[in-house]
Amino acid sequence: MPPTPAASMDPTAMRVARLLPVFLILGGMAANLFAPEPYMGLPLLAAAPLMGCVVMRTRTSVGVAAAACLASVAIDLWIGRPPPATLVDLGVVGLIGLIGLWVNHLMSRQRVHLTVARDIAEATQRAVLPSPPERLGSFTVAARYEPAQAEARIGGDLYAVQETPFGLRAIVGDVVGKGMGAVPAVSAVLGTFREAAESAPDLGVLAQRLDHALERDCHVGEEDAQCYTTALLVEIPPGDGTVTLLSLGHPAPFLLHAGKVTQLEPTAPDPPLGTGLPEAGQDNTSDTFPLPPDATVLMLTDGVLEARNRHGHFYDPTAMLSRRTRAQPKDLVDALVRSVSRWTDGERQDDLVVLALSRTPASRQEADQLAVRTQWTPAPPPLCAPNTSPALSPATYRNQQES
């Protein structure tokens, strides 16, 4: 059975709207019975089937139209209206009822097409932006995506996170375009990231490959700005106690730890992907920050930072985040999205992505070992014999300790 044409209405308003045709029929009958002038109730009787066809299913709408026709004939016979007038009343109510049924049919078809389109958009979102696993190695992961166009289910923001030979790597990005027009750029960036993150030796090379893929697959041109994409690349080496960031014109992430919220600003942010710069990514400068145990790295798009309230003020997440520095990633992400929604009174002004990565050591011993590795310095050679062995780099030392 086709869905109700007005199924997207508020439930309370929907119940009131479904009772309105009944009140119109009763009001039309009362007006014809007690009004001083004839035909006073005819507009109400004619409006009843039209209203029913807007808010009810087809079968129920047919019943309302039939009830309105029967009420019109019964009242005319009761008050002794001549047969020509009775037929005129019946013709008016019946004609309006047929028009309403035709409108009901058109609205039902349109809603079926909209449902199919939303199902396709949902399938596209699951294919392009699959939900990340809750655990990746020693990290707890949570992500949330809210498109500006709710019916589209997908837009111009993107994210991905995966384990690689170089540690945990993640990307959060924002395409200039919105809605379905931004899907080609989102698909190009994410598809390349999932492949290149496994082999790119550093974030600069990874950014270069993303830029080339965007130019190749999205057909960046002078008249097409849908492909330009700001991005934040993140790398957390295994057991290193640090996080490396490469900002390509994207908002800086937040580090939450021990009741403090710090925004990790880049030293020199680079241009967005797809700007057409020659050999983009080769000269990118990444920044490395300490990542204490139990800390959370929170990445987001400008749909959060540029959200405005009714007075035009931008949203600042610092106060809310400072109260939840010890929250689990999923609770943190959900709380942030709710806070933004309250700030904007529920209006989605832009696509929004929030991605949280929290490193939770399995035991206190692991936390102590991680703290030691974070603060490691080479030990001095023994005094009893000259040091003839080659010096160990921090990376080599960590590998030997882990093995």
N, C-alpha and C positions, 0 to 999 in steps of 0.2 A: 504494500500500500504506500502511495507517495507520502512524504512527510508533510506535516501541516505547513502551509505557506508562511505563517507567522511564528514558526517554532522557535525562532531565535529571540522572541520577546522575553521580557522578564516574567517569571512564573506568576507573580501576583497580577501583573497587568494582563497576562494571558487569560487567567480565570475570569477577570472582570470583562474582558472583551468577548469571551464565549457566552456570557450571560446577557450581553447587550442585545443580541437579536431577539431574545425572549421578551425583554422589557420593551423593545420597539413594537413587537406584535401586540402585547397587552396594552401599551399606550395608544396604538392606532385603533384598537377595538374600543377603548374607553372614549377616545376623542370622537369617533363616529356615533357612539351611543349618546353622549352627553353634551357635545359641543353645540352651540346655537346655529352654526352654519354647516351645511353638508360638505362631505369630502375632507373634513378637517383631519381625519386620521389616515387618509390615503398616503401622504408622504412618509409617515412612519411605517406603515405596512410595506411600502415599496422599498424603504431603506433596510428593512430587516434581512431579506435574502442577500442583499448586496454586502452587508456587514458580515453575515454568516459565511459567505464565500471567501472573505478575506482572512478570517481567523480560524476556520474549521476545515476539516477534511472534506473531500468531495461528497461522500455519502451523506455526511451530516449536513452539508450545505444543501443538497437536494431535499432533505427532510425539512429544513428551515424554509426553503422556497415553497414547498408544498403546503406547509403549515400557514404561511402568510397568505397564499391563495385561498385556502379553505376559510381562514378567518375573515378575509375580505368578503367572500360570498355569503358566509353565515351571517355576518353583521348586516349586510344589505338586505338579506331576506328577513332578518329579524325586525328591522325598522321599516320594512315594506317599501324599499326603494324599487322603482320600476325596472323591468328586465334590461332595457338598454343601458341604464346607469350601472347595473350590476355587472354587465359584460365589459363596460369600459373600465370599471375598477379592477376586474379580474385581468383584463388585458394589460393594464399598466403594471400591476404587481407581477404578473407572469413574465412580461418582457424584461423588467428589471432583474427578475430572478434568473432568466436565461443569460443576460449580460454578465451577472455575477458568476454564474457557473463557467462561462467562457473565460473570465478573468481568473477564476480559481484554477482552471486547467493550465493556463499560461504560466501562472505563478508556480504551480507544482512542477511543471517541466523545467522552469528556470532553476528551481531549487534542486532538482535532481542533477542538473548539469553542474550546479555549484558544488554539490556533494562530491561528484566525480572529480571535479577540479581540485577540491581540497584533499581527496584521497591521493591524487597524483602528487600534489605538493608534499604531503606527508611522506610518501614513498621516496620522493626526491630528497627530502631532508634526511631521512634515515640512511640513504645511500651516500649523500655528500657529507653530512654531519652526523655520523653515528655517535651514540653516547659512549664516552670512554668508560673503561672498567673502573670499579671503585678502588681497586688496589693495583698498583704497578710497582713491583719490587717492594721497597720499604716506604713507598709513598701512598698516601690516601688522596684520591682524585675526586673532584666534584666540578661539574660544569652546568651552566644554565644558558639557554639561548631564547631570547624573546624578540621576534621580528616586529618591525614598525607596522607592517601590514599583516594583521592577525590572520586574515583569510589566506594569505600567501604561504604561511608556515615556514618560509625560508626567505632570506634577504641577503644583505651585503656583508654581514659579519661572519667570521669564521674562526674555528679553533681546532686544534688537534694535539694529541699528546701520545707518545709511544716510547717504549724502551728501545735503545740502540746500543751498539758496541761502545759508544762514547758516553753512555749514561742516559738519563732521562732527557728527552728533547720535546719541546712544546712550541706551538705557535698560536698567537692570537692576532687576528687581522681585521681590517675594516675596508671594504671596497667603497669607492666613491659613490657608485650607484646603489640603488635600493631595490627591493622586491625581486621579481623573477629576472629582471634585466641584469642583475649582478651575479646570477648563477654561473655563467661561463667563467668569470674571473675567480669565483670561489672554487669551482671545480678544478681549474688549472693550478691554483696555488696549493690546494690540499692534496691533489693527486701527486704533484711533484714533491711536496714535503714528505709524504709517506714513503716515497722511494728514496729521495736524496738524503733524508735524515739518517738512513742506515749506512751511507758511504761517505758523505761529505766530511772531510777531516776537521773542519771548524765551522763556526757559524757564518763567517764571511763567505766561504765557498758555498754554503747552503743558500745564503741570500742571493748569490750570483745565479745559481741554478733556478731559483724561484723567479727571479727577474726575467731570465731567458725564456722560461716556460710561459710566463704571462704574456710576453711580447709575441711568442709563437702561437699560442692557443687562443688568446683573447683578441688578437688583431688590433693592437693599440694604434690609434690614428689621431690626427689633429682634431677631428670632429667627434671623437669618441673618448670621453673621460670615464666611462663605466669601468674601466679596467685598472685604474690607478688604485693601489692598495697600500695602506699603511700596515705595518706588521711589527710584532715583537717576537723575537726568537729567544728561546730559553734553553739552556743546557745545564744540567746538574750532574757532574761526573759521579761515578759510584764511590761512595765512601770518602769523598773529598772535603765535605763540609763547606763547599762554595757553590754559588750559582753565577753563571755567566749569561749576560744579557746583550742582545744586539737590537737596538731600536731603529726602525726604518720609518721615522715620522709618526710613531705610535705613542700613546700615553704611557708613562712610566708605571710599572707595577708597584704593589705595596708589599712590604715585608712585615708580618705580624709575629711578635715574639715577646713573651714575658711582660705583657701589658703595654707594649710599645708598638706604634704604627709608624713605619718609615717608608717614604716613597723613594724608590731606587732610581734616581734621575740619571740619565746617560750623560757621559762626558761630552759627546758630540753626536747628536742624533743625525742619521743619514736620511736622504730623500726616500720617498715611498717606492715600492716596487712598481714597475711599469712606467717610470718617468722617462725611459728611453736613454738614460745615461750610458755612455760606452763603458763596457766592462764593469757594469754595476756590481758592487759587492766586493771587489778586490781591495778597495781602500776602506772598507767598513771597519769601524773601531768598536770592539766589544768591551764591556766592563764586567769585572768580576767582583762579587760581594761575598762576605762571609754568610754562611747558612747554618745557624746553630741548630742543634737537635730540637725537635718539636716546633720548629718555626714553620710558618705558612707563607708561601708566595702567592699573592692574589693578582691575577691579570684581568684586565677589563678593557672595554672599548669606550669610545666617547659617548655612546648612548647612556652611560652612567654619569660621566663627568660633565656632560653638556645638557643633562636633564634640567628643565626649568620648572619652577612652580608658577602659580598664577601671577606672582609679582615680578616675574622675569629673572629671579635669582637662580644661579647655577647650584646644582647639588654638590655637596662636599661630603664624601663618605668617611672622612677621618674620624669624626666623633662617634659614628655608629661602629666602625671597625675597632676603635680603642676599647669598646666594651665587650668585644667578642674575640679577643686575640687568642683565647684558648679553646674556642669553639671548633667542633669538627668541620671539615671543609663543606659538607653538604648543608649543615645548619648555617654556616657562615654565608654561603652563596644564596640560600633561600632568604635569609634575613636581609641581605643587601638588596635583592630584587624587590622584596616587599617594601623596604624603605624608599627605594626609588619610586615605586608605584604610588606610595602615599604622598611623596613630594610633588609628583605631577598630577595628583588626583586621578590616577588610573589611566591617563592619556599616554600612549606610546608615541613619543616624538621622533625616535630613531631606533634602529636595530640595537640590540643590547646583548653582549656576551660577557659572562663572568666565569673565570676558570681559576680554581684553587688547587694548589699542590702543597701537601703537608707531609713533612718527613717525620715519621714516628718510629723511633728505634724499638725493636722488639723487646729489649730488656735494658735495665740500667747499665749493665756491663757494656752493651753495644753503644749506649750514649757516651759512656766514659771513653771508650776507644775512639769514637768519632771526635770527641773534644780533643783528645791527644793528637789525632791526625791533623786537625785543623790548626793546632798551635805548634806543629812539629818543626824542629830546627836540627840541622846535622850535628851529630855528637862529635866532640873533639877526639883526635886519635889517641890511643893509649900512650902513656909516658915511657913504658918499658921497652918499646920497640918502634922503629920508624914505620910510618904508614906507607906501605908500598902498593896497597890495593887502590884501584880507581875510585874516585868519589862517586857517591850514589846521588842521583837526583831525587827530589821528593816523589815523583811519579814512580821511579824504580823502587824506592823504599816502600811505598804503599803497596805495590804489586807483590813484593816479597812478603810483606806482613800479611797480606790477604791470602797468599798461597800457603 
